[in-house]
Every structure is written in C-alpha cells, then in structure tokens.
Amino acid sequence: MNILEEERSFILIELLIVVSIFGVLVGMFTFGMRDIIGYYRLKAQVGEIVSMLNKAKYWSINKQEKYGVKFNLGNDTYTLFRYNDGNEFETKDSNQGIDIYVSDRVHFTPEGTADYGEVKLKNDNEEKYRIYVYSVTGRISVEKWDKKKRKFVDKLDY
C-alpha cells in the first residue's frame, strides 16, 4: 500500500463521518420543526377565530342585528351567522392538526355586548389556547395553557 492509497482511504472515512453527522443534525432539525410548525398553526387558528368573532361583533353593531359564530366540534369548523334567521355567511375549517375541543355559540348584540362564550383549541403537542368572550362588554380575551401551573394564563385582549 503506498502513501496515495492511505490518503484516499483516510479521506473516505472522513467523508462518511461528515455525512453521518449531517444526517443526525437534519434529523434533529426535522423533529424540532414539527413542534414549531404545530405551535404556529395553533396561534394562526386562534387569530382566525378571533378575527371572525370581531367580524360578528362589528356586523352586529353596524347592521343593528344579532350576529354570532357557531362551532361544530364534529368536523372542527366554525361559521359566522345571523341570529334572527340562521343565515350563514362564512364557514372555515380548522388548520390541520388543530382540535376545537370545547366551544359555545357566541352571539353579539347591536349594543356590542355578547352572550358568554368560550372556545378551547389544542394541537398535537397538547399546547392549548382558550378564547373567552365576556358577556357584559363583548370583549374577546385569549389565554394560553401553562402546563406547570395547570391553568390558562397570559391574557391577550383583542
């Protein structure tokens, strides 16, 4: 075996080590991204639901009629509707991997107040959010589940 063959085999071993390290890093990154994507899908879903609730509240005040949002737990959809005749205007599906697991139908009055209502959502990683509508003021609040405290915290008003 001459010096050239020894150098070539040493380069092949180095290449195999580098490729295996790269494979491990890619695997770690992929699993980390899955959790991050689930978290941002959940936050996006919360934002979409809050947006539809605000739209119902705005329409109620602007058109002087009751509007609301109803939630279908069976197929994870939610719909903007007029309270008086049940006419539906807009239906949306929840994002992939997001589960709406507790909900109430929320109605807004022409004065801007609402019936009490809450919606709870969670993703595949068991991260949870609660959207709460106060009856007297019609204010919409979002809370995140704290696993350590075992309760909803971090109020964000919309």
N, C-alpha and C positions, 0 to 999 in steps of 0.2 A: 504494500500500500504506500503510495507516495504522498507527498505533502498536499497536492491538489485534491486528491480523493478525501483526505482527512478534513480539509476545509469545507468541501462540498457537503459532507455528512454533518458537520457541525452546523452549517447554515440550514439544513433541512430540519434538524432538531429545534433550532431557534424559531424557525417558521411555524412548526407545529405548536410550540409553546405560545407564541403570539396569537395564533388563530384560536387556540383553546381559551386563552384569557379574554379575547374579544367575544367569543361565544358566551362566556359566563357573564360578561358585562351587558351584552344585549339581552340575555335572559332576565337579569335583574331589572333592567330598564323597562322591559315589556310588562312585568308584573307591577312595577310602580306606576306606570302609565295607566293601567287598567283601573287602579284605585282613584287616580286623579281624574280620569275621564268620568267615572261614576259620580264623583263629588260635583263636578261642574255640570253634569247633566241634571243632577238634583237641584242645584242652585238655579239653573235656567228654567226648570219646570216651575219652581216656586215663583220666579219672576213673571212667567207667563200667566199663572193663575192669579197673582196679584194684579196684573195688568187687566185681566178680564173682570175681576171684581171692581176695579176702579172704573172700567168702562160702564159696567152696570150701574154703579153709583152715579156717574156723570149723566148717563141717559135718564135715570130716574129724576134727577134734579132738572135737567134741561127740558125733558118732554113732559114733566109733571105726571108721570105714571110709575107704577112699581115695576122694577126690573130686578132680575136676580141671576144667580149662577147655580145650577144643579149639577151634582156629581153622580156618576154611575160607577159604582165600585166593581161591578161585574166585568166591565171592559175598560176600566180606567180612562173614561172620557169625562169631559165637563162641558156644559152648554150654557150659553147666555140666552135668556128667555124673558118674555114679557109676562108678568104675573097674572094680569087680568084674563088673558085668553090662552096662555101657554104657548104662544107663538115662539118658535125657536129661531135664533138668528145666526148663531155661530157655535160649532162644536169642534173641540180639539181633543186629540189623543195625548196621553201622557208619553213622555220620552221612553225609549227602550230601557228597561231595567229600573224604571221608577214605578213604585206601587203607591196608589192612593188607598190608604187602609182605614181611614176614619173620615167621615165627611157629613156635613149638614148642608141642606139647601139654604142659601143666603139670599134674602130679599132686601132691596133698598127702597126707601120711601121717597116721595118727592121732596121731603124736607132734608134728605141726606142721612137720615138715621137708618138703622138696619135691624133685622131680626138677628139674634145671636147666631153665630156660626163659627165652625172651625173645620179645618182640613188638615189632615196629617199625611205626610208623604215620607217614604223611605226608599233607599236604593239597595242594591245587592250587598253592599258593605255594612248594612244596618245603620247608616247615617240617616238622621231623621230631622224633619222640619215641621213646624206647626204654623199654620196661617190662622189667625184669630180675628174675627170681626166683632167689635164692640157694639152692643145694641143701641145704646143711648146716643153715641156720637157717630157711629158708622165708620169709625177709624179702623184701619187694617194694620195688624201687627204681625211680624214674623219672628218666630223663636226657633233656635237650634237646640237639638237634644245634646245634653252634656252627659257622656257615659259615666264619668266619675261621680258627678253629683246625682245622677239618675233622675234628672228633671229637665224641662225646657228652660233655656236661659238666652241671653243675648238678644234682647228685644230690638228689633229694627222696624221702625214705623214707616209705612208707605203712604 
